[in-house]
Amino acid sequence: MSPRAVRRIVVAVCVAGIGGMIAGSIADNNGAAMTAGLVTAVAILCLIVATAVTASAPPAEESAAEVEAAIEALVAGGAEEAEVRELVRRAVRLGRAQ
């Protein structure tokens, strides 16, 4: 499921939840108002989790293909392949250290 779909579902649940809280309060039914509020809160937590999970780096296969293409382009431009690959290794180590 795409992040956009998750956002739309959460917005729909929140709108329904707010309506449920208002209707429960008007009907003097505290249980219904609390239930609607809790459902809304859970939907928002799901949105937070979905955003945190999908905000990560692109898939490793795509990143690896991009790096390999950049290495090939540098080598084709005259750079020494061994030196370029060593530079990439050092960059990876530096990224992991932080």
N, C-alpha and C positions, 0 to 999 in steps of 0.2 A: 504494500500500500504506500502510495506516495505521501510525502509530508504535506502537500497541498490538500489531499483528501482527508488526512488526519485533522488538519486545521479546520476544514469545513465541517467535519463531524463534531468537533469540539465546540465550534461556534453554535451549531444547531442544538447541541445538548445544553449549552449554557443558556441560550435563549429560552429553551423549554424549561430549564431549571429555574431561571428567574421568574418565569411565568408561574411555575408551580409553587415557588416560595410566596409570591404575591397572592395567588389563589388560596393557598393554605392559610395564610395569615388572615385574609378576608373572611374565610369560612371558619375562622377560629379553630383550625385543626393544626396544632403544633407539630404533630407527627408527620403530616404531609409536607409542611414547610421545611422541617429538618431533613426529611428524606430527599426532597428536591435540592436542598443546599448541599448535602453530602454527595449526591450524584454529580452536581456541578463541580464540586471541589475535586472529585476523582477524575473527571474529564480534564480539568485543567492540569492536574498532575500527569496524566497521560500525555498531554501536549508537551509539557516540560521534558518528559523522558524522551519522547519522539524527537524533539528538537535537539536534545543533547546527543542522541545516538546518530542522527543523520547529519549533524554538523561536522563530522569527522572528515578526514582526508579522503580523496578519491580512492577507488579500489586499487590494490597493489598491482594488479596486472596492467592497468592503464598507466600508472606511474612508471612501472618498469619499462613499458614500451616507449614512453616518452623519453626516459633517460637513455635508453639504448639508441633511439633515433638521434638524440643530441650527441652522443658519443660518436656515432657513425658520421654525422655531419662534421664534427671537429676533425676526425681522422681524415675525412675526404678533403678537408681544407688544409691539410698538411701537418696536423698535430700528431705527435707520437702516441699510438694507442695505449701503450703501457703507462705512460705518464698521465694520460687522461683518466684511465681506469683507476690509477692510484689516487688521483685527486678526488674522484667520486667516492672511493673507499674512505678517505679521510673526512670528506664532507658527511658521510653517513655516520661515522664514529662521533663526529662533533655534534650532529643532531641528536644522537642517542644519549650523549653525555648531558644534554640540557634538559 
